[in-house]
Amino acid sequence: MYENAAGVRLTVYVRRNAGGPETEFRFTADRGVSAFYWVDADLAYVLAGPIDRPGLLEVAKIVHRELSATPR
């Protein structure tokens, strides 16, 4: 979880995934919370928080890049 000085929180959830290796960002929003989710090999990710789609997509790309660079 990340919280900025204004108290806005973004959370990354990670879990094992039995699905395929496809990486494609998908977006959803409900009750003021936006989320991008994607699958990368054997892990599934969700990035969620109360920010707009363009801002969340930028953070999701950074999270994806950083996690992809980390050896598993």
C-alpha positions as CSV (number, residue, x, y, z in Angstrom):
1,M,0.0,0.0,0.0
2,Y,1.1,3.5,-0.8
3,E,-0.3,6.7,0.7
4,N,0.6,10.1,-0.4
5,A,0.7,13.3,1.6
6,A,-3.0,14.0,0.9
7,G,-4.0,10.6,2.3
8,V,-4.8,9.0,-1.1
9,R,-4.0,5.3,-1.0
10,L,-3.1,2.9,-3.8
11,T,-2.9,-0.8,-3.1
12,V,-1.3,-3.6,-5.1
13,Y,-2.7,-7.1,-4.6
14,V,-0.7,-10.1,-5.9
15,R,-1.7,-13.8,-5.9
16,R,-0.8,-17.0,-7.7
17,N,-2.6,-17.6,-11.0
18,A,-3.2,-20.9,-12.8
19,G,-4.0,-19.0,-16.0
20,G,-1.9,-18.4,-19.1
21,P,1.0,-16.0,-19.7
22,E,-1.1,-13.2,-21.2
23,T,-0.4,-9.6,-20.0
24,E,-3.2,-7.2,-20.8
25,F,-4.3,-4.3,-18.5
26,R,-8.0,-4.4,-17.8
27,F,-9.9,-1.6,-16.0
28,T,-12.9,-1.5,-13.7
29,A,-14.4,1.1,-11.4
30,D,-17.0,1.0,-8.7
31,R,-18.1,3.4,-6.0
32,G,-15.2,5.8,-6.5
33,V,-12.5,3.1,-6.6
34,S,-10.7,2.4,-9.9
35,A,-8.7,-0.8,-10.5
36,F,-6.4,-2.2,-13.2
37,Y,-5.8,-5.9,-13.2
38,W,-3.6,-8.1,-15.2
39,V,-2.0,-11.6,-15.4
40,D,1.7,-12.2,-15.9
41,A,2.7,-15.8,-16.2
42,D,1.8,-17.5,-12.9
43,L,0.9,-14.3,-11.0
44,A,-2.2,-12.1,-11.1
45,Y,-2.1,-8.4,-10.0
46,V,-4.6,-5.8,-9.1
47,L,-3.8,-2.1,-8.5
48,A,-6.7,-0.2,-6.9
49,G,-7.3,3.3,-5.6
50,P,-9.5,6.4,-5.7
51,I,-7.8,8.0,-8.7
52,D,-8.8,8.5,-12.3
53,R,-8.2,6.0,-15.1
54,P,-5.2,7.8,-16.8
55,G,-3.4,8.3,-13.5
56,L,-4.0,4.7,-12.4
57,L,-2.8,3.4,-15.7
58,E,0.4,5.3,-15.4
59,V,1.1,3.8,-12.0
60,A,0.0,0.3,-13.2
61,K,2.6,0.5,-16.0
62,I,5.3,1.4,-13.5
63,V,4.3,-1.4,-11.1
64,H,4.2,-3.9,-14.0
65,R,7.7,-2.8,-15.2
66,E,9.2,-2.9,-11.7
67,L,7.7,-6.3,-10.8
68,S,8.7,-7.7,-14.2
69,A,12.3,-6.7,-13.5
70,T,12.3,-8.5,-10.2
71,P,13.5,-12.2,-10.3
72,R,11.0,-14.7,-9.0
